[in-house]
Amino acid sequence: MRVKRYLKLFWAFFRFSFEAETEFRSNLIFWSFENILWMILGITSIHLIFGQVEAIAGWSKNEVFLVLFVASLFHDLCWTLIFRNLEAFSRLIRKGELDNALLKPVNTRFLLSFKILEFDHYVRIALELFLIYKYIILTTGYFSFTNVLAALFLFICGFLIFYSIFFALTVTNIWFINLANLIDFFHTVKDLGGKPIDIFKIKRGFLYFFSFVLPVGYIATFPTEALMGEIEVSKIVLAPVLAILSLWASQKLFNFALKYYSSASS
Amino acid sequence: MAKTIKTISAFFKAETKKTLAYRGMVFLWILGWIASFITMVFLWRSAETQGTLAGFNQNQIVTYYFIGILVWAVCSWWPFWAISEEIKDGSIVQYITKPIDFHWCRLGSEIGWHTINTLFYLIFFLVIFIFVKHFLVFNLSLRQLLIFVFSLAIVSLVNFEFNLLISTTAFWILNTGGIGSLYWLVMSLFGGQIVPLAFFPKWSQTIVKILPFRFMYSFPLEIYLGQQSGWPLLFSFAVGIFWVVTFYFLFKHFWQKGLKVYTAFGQ
């Protein structure tokens, strides 16, 4: 019953966001086009790097492309589902208007996380899915549904982990007030995940940090390894543990931070 | 002249106080840059190659990104987002209804923000230095150092004037976010932020070197690494100054045009 209610609510958010976006159609087309330009920038960068090197930490050019496309998919899902919401959440705290959300008869975190959806990433998402398929064939020579399922599982866990980390960081606005550039910081973290984390192998401490503490490997490297059928079982087992732990910790932080929140009589 | 200095000084003071009050933002920028720097260093150190990378050895590459942090801290004069917001929400009226020149007000604010910003960056810059000093290249003479500092001034001004110019688009269009994003995209690539410009194919080198984007980031780094000297260096400075002057006059032109079509309410 509860799930049904929230699904209905999500559908309503989806409809309102879609209507709002299609109200400004030229804007939607412009951003869809520009998002593709950003993707071309990523591809050009890898071409320029591989114009000088043969491999990066044992990853060939095509494998690095696969990492890039998985990371881009992660980026697009972040923008489609959560970034705009976290930006709005941050603004509500800064302006002292969060109580508007707190007083609604719905789970506050759900409301703050999914109220606004973006629609200018769909062309890119379709393109990325196609390119991921193409580069799986190019790198491995075959397409395995088992590998795709494993990759999807890791990708979803990675998404939950970073959604929780980003949410928790946004919550810190309650103490630091004017962190208006949080989204830019999220981009940097996300960009870290857009490279094969084996680059950190030369310093084990960094490798462990980016595998388990700030596990950027779950953004693209581990799902890509799964797509290529080279994933270690331990990484699959650890993924849901980290996802649940980060969801739980971010919720605890949110509850704790709310005790320090002061409104501006909105 | 005295009035201009007074204006710059007043906005400088106001902005330093504001930046100190909201230092959390500065720390986030710094953390972001450290993360990017670490990634690029590890990326290039794990690169498998035979010979040099477009004329760079591995230590020069690390130095490029390391000094890049300093260039970024000092030169990223980007008032675009703030000004276009002020034009859209009408708060720009506070400048245009007063007998002060908007250009110099913003210059004072930018110097203020970057003074505090650079001081914060320097602390972290020195900490990172301790960890990476073995990989860094230091062979700068006093003369080169002075040229390097001068190039930082040119880069700051190119960034500043170009940002002022594109912020005037807010007088005519609503979606300035798209313009900002497009500018960022082109600058990241052609400014040399992602990879040094020497990595570009040979046929594109001449074009890339006279585009204004090179003078938004890469130029001081080329000087630091000793890739520019003699007449080519002088020519590069001339091109940089050309862009500063061109953007300044274009801004003045579009600012006046924009004010004629501008409407604001409730201020």
Interface residues (C-beta under 8 A of the other chain):
Chain A: F24 N27 F30 W31 E34 L37 W38 L41 T44 S45 L48 I49 G51 Q52 V53 E54 A55 I56 A57 G58 F176 I177 N178 L179 A180 N181 L182 D184 F185 H187 T188 V189 D191 L192 K195 D198 I199 F200 K201 I202 K203 F206
Chain B: Y22 G24 M25 L28 W29 L31 G32 W33 A35 S36 I38 T39 F42 L43 R45 S46 A47 E48 T49 Q50 L53 A54 L174 N175 G178 S181 L182 L185 S188 L189 I194 V195 F199 F200 P201
